[in-house]
Amino acid sequence: MNAWAVAALVVLAVPFPACLWIAARGSTVRRLAGVSLLSTCTGAFFLLLPPAYERSSYQDLALVLAVLAPAGTLVFTRFVAGRAHDTHAGSDGGTT
């Protein structure tokens, strides 16, 4: 086990459970922040794997996650905002 693998294990063991805890508890904004931070920690983990195992193909996972994570955050935000909007729209008698 080299230093890169130890660093990947530390990233996986320390901030990952904290991000999961934040994503599972609290208000909607805090959960959104937890999910965004979780994707950042996962990207850092995937960036530490290629030097640890000397396989450059693992970098593709980090690149795909870096592209898709902001889109996932926007989709999550849209669903949460859409649900709150639908709740308020139904209370005025159906008129828009």
One Martini backbone bead per residue (centre of mass of N, CA, C, O) as a GRO file, in nm:
protein
   96
    1MET     BB    1   0.094   0.039   0.026
    2ASN     BB    2   0.066   0.358  -0.062
    3ALA     BB    3   0.018   0.695  -0.034
    4TRP     BB    4  -0.226   0.709  -0.227
    5ALA     BB    5  -0.401   0.495  -0.084
    6VAL     BB    6  -0.411   0.638   0.186
    7ALA     BB    7  -0.544   0.897   0.084
    8ALA     BB    8  -0.799   0.759  -0.024
    9LEU     BB    9  -0.885   0.641   0.252
   10VAL     BB   10  -0.912   0.910   0.398
   11VAL     BB   11  -1.129   1.031   0.210
   12LEU     BB   12  -1.330   0.793   0.266
   13ALA     BB   13  -1.333   0.803   0.597
   14VAL     BB   14  -1.387   1.108   0.674
   15PRO     BB   15  -1.582   1.289   0.475
   16PHE     BB   16  -1.797   1.086   0.374
   17PRO     BB   17  -1.977   1.045   0.633
   18ALA     BB   18  -2.035   1.347   0.671
   19CYS     BB   19  -2.184   1.387   0.402
   20LEU     BB   20  -2.403   1.176   0.452
   21TRP     BB   21  -2.518   1.312   0.704
   22ILE     BB   22  -2.598   1.579   0.568
   23ALA     BB   23  -2.775   1.444   0.338
   24ALA     BB   24  -2.982   1.306   0.561
   25ARG     BB   25  -2.991   1.581   0.714
   26GLY     BB   26  -3.205   1.837   0.739
   27SER     BB   27  -3.233   2.060   0.527
   28THR     BB   28  -3.244   2.113   0.197
   29VAL     BB   29  -2.986   2.285   0.177
   30ARG     BB   30  -2.802   2.092   0.337
   31ARG     BB   31  -2.840   1.846   0.153
   32LEU     BB   32  -2.729   1.980  -0.100
   33ALA     BB   33  -2.449   2.034   0.017
   34GLY     BB   34  -2.385   1.736   0.077
   35VAL     BB   35  -2.400   1.632  -0.215
   36SER     BB   36  -2.185   1.820  -0.332
   37LEU     BB   37  -1.956   1.730  -0.138
   38LEU     BB   38  -1.968   1.430  -0.213
   39SER     BB   39  -1.880   1.467  -0.511
   40THR     BB   40  -1.605   1.589  -0.441
   41CYS     BB   41  -1.494   1.350  -0.275
   42THR     BB   42  -1.523   1.141  -0.501
   43GLY     BB   43  -1.335   1.283  -0.701
   44ALA     BB   44  -1.084   1.269  -0.519
   45PHE     BB   45  -1.077   0.965  -0.499
   46PHE     BB   46  -1.052   0.913  -0.813
   47LEU     BB   47  -0.776   1.080  -0.831
   48LEU     BB   48  -0.612   0.876  -0.630
   49LEU     BB   49  -0.615   0.598  -0.784
   50PRO     BB   50  -0.413   0.603  -1.027
   51PRO     BB   51  -0.143   0.625  -0.859
   52ALA     BB   52  -0.196   0.374  -0.679
   53TYR     BB   53  -0.241   0.162  -0.949
   54GLU     BB   54  -0.130   0.252  -1.228
   55ARG     BB   55  -0.413   0.370  -1.372
   56SER     BB   56  -0.544   0.593  -1.604
   57SER     BB   57  -0.850   0.502  -1.635
   58TYR     BB   58  -0.957   0.620  -1.356
   59GLN     BB   59  -0.984   0.921  -1.451
   60ASP     BB   60  -1.257   0.900  -1.597
   61LEU     BB   61  -1.437   0.901  -1.349
   62ALA     BB   62  -1.366   1.188  -1.256
   63LEU     BB   63  -1.453   1.335  -1.515
   64VAL     BB   64  -1.748   1.245  -1.521
   65LEU     BB   65  -1.818   1.355  -1.240
   66ALA     BB   66  -1.743   1.654  -1.301
   67VAL     BB   67  -1.976   1.681  -1.514
   68LEU     BB   68  -2.237   1.547  -1.356
   69ALA     BB   69  -2.266   1.682  -1.073
   70PRO     BB   70  -2.390   1.963  -1.144
   71ALA     BB   71  -2.637   1.842  -1.287
   72GLY     BB   72  -2.746   1.691  -1.037
   73THR     BB   73  -2.787   1.943  -0.865
   74LEU     BB   74  -2.991   2.081  -1.055
   75VAL     BB   75  -3.202   1.857  -1.049
   76PHE     BB   76  -3.250   1.856  -0.746
   77THR     BB   77  -3.336   2.154  -0.731
   78ARG     BB   78  -3.578   2.132  -0.924
   79PHE     BB   79  -3.744   1.926  -0.763
   80VAL     BB   80  -3.763   2.090  -0.503
   81ALA     BB   81  -3.884   2.347  -0.631
   82GLY     BB   82  -4.127   2.208  -0.770
   83ARG     BB   83  -4.264   2.102  -0.514
   84ALA     BB   84  -4.309   2.376  -0.374
   85HIS     BB   85  -4.466   2.506  -0.609
   86ASP     BB   86  -4.701   2.301  -0.624
   87THR     BB   87  -4.808   2.352  -0.339
   88HIS     BB   88  -4.879   2.659  -0.384
   89ALA     BB   89  -5.055   2.633  -0.645
   90GLY     BB   90  -5.288   2.455  -0.505
   91SER     BB   91  -5.391   2.688  -0.289
   92ASP     BB   92  -5.539   2.896  -0.518
   93GLY     BB   93  -5.750   2.705  -0.696
   94GLY     BB   94  -5.577   2.664  -0.990
   95THR     BB   95  -5.459   2.930  -1.050
   96THR     BB   96  -5.201   3.132  -1.244
   0.00000   0.00000   0.00000
